[in-house]
Every structure is written in structure tokens, then in C-alpha cells.
Amino acid sequence: MNEKTDSIRTPKVMLVTGGAGFIGANFVHYMRENYPQLRIVNLDKLTYAGSLNNLSGVEGDNYSFVKGDICDGVLLQKIFAEEAIDTVVHFAAESHVDRSIDGPGDFIQTNIVGTFTLLQAARAAWNGKDGDFLFHHISTDEVYGSLGEDGFFTEDTAYDPSSPYSASKASSDHLVRAWGRTFGLPVTISNCSNNYGPLQFPEKLLPLMIEKAVSGQNLPVYGDGSNIRDWLHVKDHCSAIDCIIRNAKAGSTYNVGGCNEWKNLDVVHLLCDLLQEIYPERDFRKQIVFVADRPGHDLRYAIDAGRIRAELGWSPSYTFQTGLRETIKWYLENTVWLEAIHEEKYTGGRLGLKK
């Protein structure tokens, strides 16, 4: 892909926060592949979910990595001053609902205080000057709460978060909007549905199930498996963010969905069937077990992505079947990556049972 000449904004120096995590690392890879002249400064604290292994192959004069915390205002001021940042893409967040039930304090600190600190640093660096400055904040559809059997989340849906995680993300969304409205900081927000794809930390549903299935373990499904999610391939998400930061007007919010609604149990069934194509001698569905549901588990999320399609011309390219098949293949081919995570950071145990 070449740099677009008809965009309203052309980033030159981009600060990516949380760029060693799942979505952030995929975004860094995407931008390096498509815009090699863009300078990227990748800031990540390297908590349990972030790893430099996710950035293998990312290098060059136009890229640098900084280990640091978005709550560190002095560090942020230094980065903005030295790098002449004109675009912030803010992924850095604690993101696992189950972990937010066990330990909500980290979510308040990173997702709320960290976003505030980053907004303050960005505002000071921008200081009302002309140019293509933009602060883009990545959020989640979970801020909207739970849907019934019908309807979709739109950009005008009232916030109704259910978990400490979604409440912290809702708070950060409100901060970003307030800094736009009160101080005039050029901001945009995107609320995405469930991401999946390569480099996802194995506490999340799909990599967890792939690994447990192949190793012969039980496949734990929360409740009766009737909870519904809209699945968005991470590469589609990256292309949507790119589209927004180049073409959206400041103050805009866009919902980004994959148009792939699936019940959790049906997702696990499909995963088992795709694995059985690779291992025909096995019956992976026999490994499914039902376990106690997550406290406050929202029934259904579904995104109406009509605004980003109508205004910016973006739509997802992956079907869930195609994306899941590709994802399974990636995890089966990257067992060394998984083994490194288990050795250093994650045993695979159940989280989020405290009430």
C-alpha cells in the first residue's frame, strides 16, 4: 500500500502506546509494512501481556521502542519533546475482564490515570498549534453493556458498563471526549468488538481453546455457552484504525465490528471442527465442558459499523471462518512463542471467579 494522497491527515511521527501487546503489535507490523517512511515510537510497559517477541522483525531507522509507563508524565513529556509527535494511537490498557474481577486496581490506574496522564502530555505538546495533530483512543464495545437478542450498539448507544474493565474503559473514553471538547485537543475514538488473530495472549478464548484442544485438555465454556460476541480479525481492526487516523474529522467516534456474530459455544464447535480437519483421528468436541459463568457476564455484544462504512468507506475483509482457520494455523506454527509465554508469564489457570 502506498501513502494515500487524498487523506485529510498524513501522520509523520506516531506514538503508539501499548505497541508490544496483541492489537498494538499487530498495528505496528501493519504500519511498518504499509508506510515505511512513517516514524513510529512504540511505548510499552511490558507487563504480562506485552512482549518484545511480538515485535520480531520490526526494526529500522524509522522505529524505536521505549519501555515505560503511560502514568509517567515526565517520560511522556520527554518523548513528545524529543520526537515531535504528531499522532498518538493509544492502545495501552489492562484488557482482560477476568483479571479486572480479581484485581480492579490495576485497571483504574492504567486505563483511567494513564489515559489522563497521556492526554495531559499530548495537550501540552500540541498547545493549540496548527497542523495534523491527532490523539486516537482505542476502546471497546463493552462500554455499552449488554444487548438482548435484538439490536446493535451504535455510536449513540448510552454507556452501561458491567465489569471493572469496561467501567475503566468507559471512564477513559469520557476523558478523551472531555479533553477534545474542553481543551480543543484533536481526538478520535474507536470502539471495537472482540479481536482475534495472531499474537493474542493465551488467556483469551481462541488461543486458550486452541492450545487446550491440541494438548488434550478440557475446553471450558462459561455458563451454557449462549453468550454472543461479534468477532473482528485484528488485521481488519488495524486497517480501520489507519482509515480513521487519516480520514476522520476530529471529535469523531466510530464503532468497528467484524459483522460476525457467534455464540461462544458455536465458536468452540467451529474451532473443534477446523482442528479435526488437521487431526482427523480426534473428536475435539468431546473435550468441551461447561463451567461456572463469569460474574456479570454480558449476554450479547453486536456492533453496527454503518457509520465507518458510510463516512470513511471501511468494511471488514475477513469472514470468521476464514479468519479462524488462519488463526489456528498461526498458533500451531508458533509453539515456541507460546512456550515462552508459559515459561515466563502464564500458567493457563482460571481467573475472575471472585465476587
Secondary structure, DSSP 8 states (H G I E B T S, - for coil): ----SS-S---SEEEEETTTSHHHHHHHHHHHHH-TTSEEEEEE---TT--GGGGTT--STTEEEEE--TT-HHHHHHHHHHHT--EEEE------HHHHHH-HHHHIIIIIIIHHHHHHHHHHHHTT-SSS-EEEEEEEGGGG----SS--B-TT------SHHHHHHHHHHHHHHHHHHHH---EEEEEE-EEESTT--TTSHHHHHHHHHHTT--EEEETTS--EEEEEEHHHHHHHHHHHHHH--TT-EEEE--S-EEEHHHHHHHHHHHHHHHSTT--GGGGEEEE---TT--SB--B--HHHHHHH-------HHHHHHHHHHHHHH-HHHHHHHHHHT----------
